[in-house]
């Protein structure tokens, strides 16, 4: 978890440096468009879908002490992934200009399309490296080695930071692209020493086409691949739409997304990681009543944390964006672009957070199909909403990239509602009274917090973003904490009981 937090902080620092160097200029839009395609390649061929299928199969071999078969499987998949990604990247390199002009950024100017294609040719080096690195992460996790895979994302961000600091002064945006390639190499290399120390390690030059576990991994990853494809297609559609909007729109939505996901990671992902073993153990023992109680309590806790975070980001979006990014080429206009997207992304923070928890509950019940199908449907709606809302925003004179963020929030909220409904049927209830009472208390405390923040913003509007945003976060947090204590929220009392007390 410490490595997890370090990765998020390093990623934020990387984003600050990038925006300081390039602001929301169109060259950064070109980089973001190019990186969308390389992310798509990695995610479809060697991303989370492959890892979720590979790790259980590999671990099963280790549990039976069949290390020869385990390493045969790992070797075959590494070779297959490397071969497929190298060939796909090579073909994409030759047709990079056509990819940019017809798929990634058809609405860019010809000169900006040329720049995007040039950046894409550099970034296409990275997917093959990430493919191997992703499998090494699974191998290490299967051996109960977690620290080096957890540090790998930090290495990637550090590579990009090095690119910004040392390469962009002479190479411009190309320096950032080479920094991304450097980061991919560091992502891989940080794990290699740990892999070399594993017992009975062996690497075989084989594709394993006649080795049945390879086919088993392919069958297991198929349902997850559908969900991954839906998400990635949505990202591509948003990229295409943003490239046809005013300069800086694509960079704005990516930067706002990064800000919104910071509290989501701390609140939802951290809690989900801690809750999954409990859910899984209860489901394995057939203790569905206990699981229902655990899930309801977890959902209450997430609502208590994510609701004030959502409203706080909405109200303090301007000062927070200025505080984080406004320096160098990132000017007040850039802050306005990012804050506008953050307004609509932050509205979906509760939905994003609850989806993290409920989907884990389905996984604990060994049901991966339901959250994948619901997620795929939600992402399809996201595409439709993106088209409708961005056009509507443009028609009424609002910055159209805000419509892309609103589409994501609405689609995720609908996904949350459907998953909760299906889980309620699966567990014969979700302790509705417990959830309703907790939600009502959270809403009341958030309203009081919003009033306090409104008064603070009205009084401090002439002060610096550091004062307005920094003190605003403290004021909002303090008022909300006082509110839930006054309301005698059980979770607040439990948290206080965990604090170390001195006996005199």
Buried (B, 14 or more C-beta within 10 A) or exposed (E): EEBBEBBBEBBBEBBBBBBBBBBBBBBBBBBBBBBBBBBBBBBBBBBBBBBBBBBEBBBBBBEEEEBEBBBBBBBBBBBBBBEBBBEBBEEBBEEBBEBBBEBBBEEBEEEBBBBBBBBBBBBBBBBBBBBBBBBBBBBBBBBEBEEBBBBBBBBBBBBBBBBBEBBBEEBBBBBBBBBBBBBBBBBBEBBEEBBEEBEEBEEBEBEBEEBEBBEBBBEBBEBBBBBBBBBBBBBBBBBBBBBBBBBBBBBBBBBBBBBBBBBBBBBBBBBBEEBBEBBBBBBEEEEBEBBBBBBBBBBBBBBBBBBBBBBBBBBBBBBBBBBBBBBBEBEEEBBBBBBBBBBBBBBBBBBBBBBBBBBBBBBBBEBBEBBBBBBBBBBBBBBEBBBEBBEEBBEEEBBBBBBBBBBBBBBBBBBBBBBBEBBBEBBEEBBEEBBEBBBEBBEBBBEBBBEBBEEBBEEBEEEEBEEBBBBBBEBBBEBBBBBBBEBEBBBBEEBEEEEEEEEE
